């Protein structure tokens, strides 16, 4: 398992009874987690006195309950490059339990930022395509490492949020192209244009809609998009990364898909669960899976 264990500003303090107690900077949040099917004693005082608690509804969805939590705040993460490169993320609780950041992805940020730093230090220019780019965690990590980045997401609001994160991280002037677009349609147009990228990141949701109502369902669409994305890789690609938060797409499935879609590229493939350490128990909480090619 690849574990995001280098955070200072984020921590999974405990998890039990379908929920996890997290520290986001100075604030404690309780949020549901479908992986937490055990029900151990909730001894930490934060369970009883959080700053925010997302309550699931038996009818689906849920709502936030807040206790002395600001509308927005920020946390930092230090990339293991250039002697340490600080990234800053602006957070705010919004629909369906989210805060605008998936902290387990730091395990991937560390991996590809080192690859990019090494390539750039050897005089290479690295271009990265980030699909389903959300609030830009991977975008600002790749840009901070020295890459040129094309950031694509179907939500105008998420792209605006990502720009704020880039500015907060001192990357307002970085070579980042910000696009609000359906990812599949964008990839198809890039193929026709003849554009190529040295690295591609795909972080698709289980289900989503494009800016014009296009429906995305990961089980139906992910492999086809990987086949298309392969056509955008340069002759000597640096890496390819695909993430999954869908239970049915286990690490082995990601490896099989990458091997089939990218096998002719001469890359090596590796897939694993991604996890976060839990302070109270010493366990690692699974938080999805990722497939890497390099």
LINHULIN-V184466 format. One record per residue. N is the residue number from 1. PHI is phi in degrees with one decimal (* if undefined). Layout:
N PHI
N PHI
//
This chain:
1 *
2 -90.5
3 -112.6
4 -86.3
5 -114.2
6 -111.5
7 -76.2
8 -104.9
9 -93.4
10 -135.8
11 -158.2
12 -87.4
13 -75.0
14 -160.6
15 -150.7
16 -170.3
17 57.2
18 79.4
19 -135.2
20 -127.9
21 -100.8
22 -121.8
23 -108.5
24 -112.2
25 67.3
26 -92.6
27 -122.2
28 -106.9
29 -123.7
30 -111.8
31 -133.8
32 -71.1
33 -146.6
34 -65.8
35 -74.7
36 -87.3
37 -98.5
38 -86.9
39 -135.6
40 -92.6
41 -64.6
42 -94.8
43 -85.6
44 -65.6
45 -63.1
46 -62.6
47 -60.5
48 -91.4
49 -135.4
50 -81.1
51 -86.8
52 -157.1
53 -140.6
54 -93.9
55 -99.7
56 -74.2
57 -102.3
58 -64.3
59 -91.1
60 104.6
61 72.1
62 161.5
63 -155.5
64 -85.1
65 -123.1
66 -111.1
67 -136.4
68 56.1
69 -118.0
70 -67.4
71 -65.6
72 -153.5
73 -151.8
74 -134.3
75 -131.0
76 -119.3
77 -138.0
78 -103.3
79 -71.0
80 -84.3
81 -133.7
82 51.6
83 74.8
84 115.5
85 -125.2
86 -79.4
87 -109.9
88 -123.4
89 -121.1
90 -89.4
91 -115.7
92 -161.3
93 -65.3
94 -144.4
95 -50.2
96 47.4
97 70.9
98 -80.7
99 -117.8
100 100.6
101 -153.3
102 -109.2
103 -64.9
104 -64.4
105 -68.2
106 -58.3
107 -61.5
108 -77.8
109 -56.6
110 -59.3
111 -63.0
112 -79.0
113 -67.1
114 -67.5
115 -60.5
116 -66.7
117 -57.7
118 -65.3
119 -64.9
120 -64.9
121 -65.5
122 -94.5
123 86.8
124 -93.1
125 -94.7
126 -112.8
127 -109.9
128 -122.7
129 -107.9
130 -111.3
131 -98.8
132 56.8
133 -80.2
134 55.2
135 -92.4
136 88.6
137 -55.3
138 -69.8
139 -61.7
140 -74.2
141 -67.2
142 -69.3
143 -65.4
144 -63.4
145 -80.5
146 112.0
147 -91.6
148 -88.4
149 -127.4
150 -110.8
151 -103.9
152 -125.5
153 -149.5
154 -77.8
155 -100.3
156 -61.5
157 -63.8
158 -68.4
159 -65.5
160 -62.7
161 -62.2
162 -61.3
163 -62.0
164 -63.9
165 -64.1
166 -62.9
167 -64.0
168 -64.2
169 -92.3
170 74.4
171 -119.3
172 -58.1
173 -95.2
174 -70.5
175 -76.4
176 -117.2
177 -100.5
178 -100.3
179 -131.8
180 -98.2
181 -163.1
182 -72.5
183 -62.6
184 -64.0
185 -64.7
186 -63.4
187 -60.8
188 -60.8
189 -68.3
190 -64.5
191 -61.7
192 -64.4
193 -76.0
194 82.4
195 -77.3
196 -135.0
197 -132.9
198 -82.4
199 -151.2
200 -131.6
201 -117.9
202 -125.7
203 -127.5
204 -75.5
205 -76.1
206 -66.3
207 -148.9
208 -166.3
209 -130.5
210 -78.2
211 -63.5
212 -113.7
213 86.7
214 -61.0
215 -93.6
216 -117.2
217 -130.4
218 -59.1
219 -64.4
220 -89.1
221 -115.8
222 -65.1
223 -67.6
224 -60.6
225 -69.0
226 -62.7
227 -62.4
228 -68.5
229 -62.8
230 -57.1
231 -68.6
232 -92.5
233 -72.8
234 -70.8
235 -65.6
236 -127.0
237 -66.8
238 -85.3
239 -164.8
240 -139.2
241 -130.6
242 -129.9
243 -109.7
244 -144.6
245 -109.8
246 -93.3
247 -56.6
248 -69.4
249 -97.4
250 -75.2
251 -52.6
252 -62.4
253 -64.6
254 -61.7
255 -62.6
256 -62.3
257 -64.0
258 -64.7
259 -61.0
260 -72.8
261 -78.0
262 -118.7
263 -56.5
264 -76.3
265 -83.8
266 72.4
267 -92.1
268 -98.2
269 -119.3
270 -150.9
271 -133.1
272 -163.4
273 -68.8
274 -113.7
275 -144.5
276 -126.1
277 -70.1
278 -108.8
279 -61.4
280 -66.4
281 -108.9
282 79.1
283 -77.5
284 -110.9
285 -85.7
286 -62.6
287 -140.9
288 114.4
289 -141.4
290 -144.2
291 -118.0
292 -122.3
293 -129.4
294 -153.5
//
